[in-house]
Amino acid sequence: MSRVCQLTGKKAIVGNNVSHSNIKTKRKFNPNLHQKKIFVPELGGWVMMKVSAKGIRNITKKGAWNCILEANNKGLL
């Protein structure tokens, strides 16, 4: 199961845990992903997508079909 948003392309990035004594160890920052069932009127049905919180906000703002087309043009779908 990949941790990549299907609409925005967000994925895990690498950083450091920094202790009180300033010792640094590697860690991952994972995106805030949700498995969502989205209704797309243009397709006349539901689509299951793995979407980040920002992707959900984009769907609310622009509409599901426009977001899917943009992601397809970027090569994410």
NORHU-V77824 format. One record per pair of residues at least 12 apart in sequence whose ideal C-beta (glycine too) atoms are under 10 Angstrom apart, sorted by the first residue. I is the first residue (numbers start at 1). GAP is how many residues later the second one is. D is the distance in Angstrom with one decimal. If there is no record, write none. Layout:
i:gap:d
I:GAP:D
I:GAP:D
This chain:
i:gap:d
1:32:9.7
1:34:9.7
1:49:8.3
2:31:9.6
2:48:8.1
3:25:8.8
3:27:5.5
3:28:6.5
3:30:6.1
3:47:8.3
3:49:9.7
4:27:7.8
4:29:8.1
4:46:7.5
4:48:9.1
4:72:8.2
5:26:5.9
5:27:9.0
5:28:6.2
5:29:9.5
5:44:8.7
5:45:6.8
5:46:5.8
5:47:3.9
5:48:9.1
5:49:7.7
5:50:5.2
5:51:9.7
5:66:9.0
5:71:8.0
6:27:9.3
6:30:9.8
6:41:9.7
6:42:9.8
6:43:5.1
6:44:5.5
6:45:6.3
6:46:9.0
6:49:7.5
6:61:9.6
6:62:8.8
6:65:6.4
6:70:6.1
6:71:6.2
7:31:9.8
7:42:7.1
7:43:9.1
7:44:5.6
7:45:7.4
7:47:8.4
7:48:3.9
7:49:8.7
7:51:6.4
7:52:7.4
7:57:9.4
7:60:5.3
7:61:7.5
7:63:7.7
7:64:4.8
7:67:9.2
7:69:6.9
7:70:8.2
8:23:8.4
8:43:8.0
8:44:5.7
8:45:9.8
8:46:5.7
8:47:4.9
8:49:9.9
8:50:7.2
8:59:9.0
8:62:9.4
8:63:7.7
8:66:9.0
8:68:7.7
9:22:9.7
9:43:9.2
9:46:9.4
9:62:7.8
9:65:6.8
9:66:8.8
9:67:5.0
10:20:9.4
10:21:4.2
10:22:8.5
10:23:8.1
10:41:9.5
10:42:4.9
10:43:9.4
10:44:7.1
10:45:7.8
11:17:10.0
11:18:10.0
11:19:8.5
11:20:6.5
11:22:9.6
11:41:9.5
12:16:4.8
12:17:6.5
12:18:4.9
12:19:6.8
12:21:9.9
13:15:7.3
13:16:5.0
13:17:8.7
13:18:8.7
14:12:6.3
14:13:7.4
14:14:6.0
14:15:7.6
15:12:5.9
15:13:7.7
15:14:5.7
31:19:9.7
31:20:9.7
31:21:4.8
31:22:8.2
31:23:8.5
31:24:9.2
32:19:9.6
32:20:5.6
32:21:4.4
32:22:8.1
32:23:9.6
32:24:9.4
33:16:9.9
33:17:5.5
33:18:6.9
33:19:5.6
33:20:8.3
33:22:8.7
34:15:9.0
34:16:7.5
34:17:6.0
34:18:7.6
34:19:7.2
34:21:8.7
34:22:6.9
35:13:6.8
35:14:7.7
35:15:5.6
35:16:8.2
36:12:7.4
36:13:5.6
36:14:7.8
36:15:5.2
36:19:8.6
36:20:6.7
36:23:8.4
36:28:9.9
37:12:8.1
38:13:7.7
38:17:9.9
38:18:8.9
38:21:6.5
38:26:5.1
38:27:9.9
38:29:9.0
38:30:8.8
39:25:7.1
40:19:9.7
40:23:8.8
40:24:4.7
40:25:5.7
40:27:9.6
40:28:7.0
41:22:8.7
41:23:8.0
41:24:7.3
42:21:9.0
42:22:8.2
42:23:4.5
42:24:9.6
42:26:8.8
42:27:9.5
43:21:8.8
43:22:7.7
43:25:8.8
47:17:7.5
47:21:7.7
49:15:8.9
49:18:9.4
49:19:8.5
49:22:9.3
49:28:9.1
51:16:8.9
51:20:9.9
55:12:7.2
55:16:8.7
58:12:8.4
58:13:9.5
